[in-house]
């Protein structure tokens, strides 16, 4: 009997912790990150290899991945940027079918200018009770991954609104970043 390998994930605020578990008849064993490449099925090697490569490129100022005792922590923006095939290979949720509706309020030159973002079903029906936790969106009983560029747009709006009341250069820097993400 072949033991079943499965990735499990856990949302931890600013990232996702991935663990590789081996299901056995009498319980579950955690496979250490250093053993992932030698243990994982060949159809998952590309996805796993891309994440492990981030460990070699570790820059403490812009940490994207970190080896933990029982898994691999990966920054939300990296998870959001994964192609769907890689996310599927890592047993991450499917990309959300919801869209983001944006609406601005006020005059852009005034400090009370704000942008609201709302998750929508289709193009106009609000997705009531949609809840975002990092790069994960929970809607009803479903759990989805927020892919790029939706992830950056959503969090760009949050950062812009958090900068309300700050100096104009900070607000306009956030707005410029957001504007680059939104097509005409």
BELGI-V369855 format. One line per field, one symbol per residue. phi: phi as a letter, one per 20 degrees, with the letter a starting at -180 (. if undefined). psi: psi as a letter, one per 20 degrees, with the letter a starting at -180 (. if undefined). burial: b if it has 16 or more other ideal C-beta (glycine too) atoms within 10 Angstrom, else e. Layout:
BEGIN
phi=???
psi=???
burial=???
END
This chain:
BEGIN
phi=.efeebedcbfcmeacddcdddfcgdocdeefgfdgffdffffdgfffgfffgfffegcffcfdbbfdgdrcecggffffeffgfffffemeffffefddddbdcnegedfefbcdcbfcemdbefegmfcdcmddddbmeecceeefeggffgfffgffffegnfffffffffffffffeeff
psi=ppqppppqqpplejapppqoqoprhlaqpppqhiighihqqhiigggghhghhhhhjpohhmphqpprgjboppqghgghipqhgggghjkqqqqqiqrppqpqpaphiqhjprpqpppqpciiopnqkpppndjpppocjqprporqjhghgghggghghhjpirqhhgghgggggghhhpq.
burial=eeeebebebebeeebbbbbbbeeeeeeeeebebeebeeebeeebeebbebbbebeeeeeeeeebbbeeeebbbbbbbbbbbbeeebbbbbebbebbebebeeeeeeeeeeeebebebebeeeeeeebeebebebbbbbbeeebbbbbbbbbbbbbbbebbeebeeeeeeebeebbeebeebeee
END
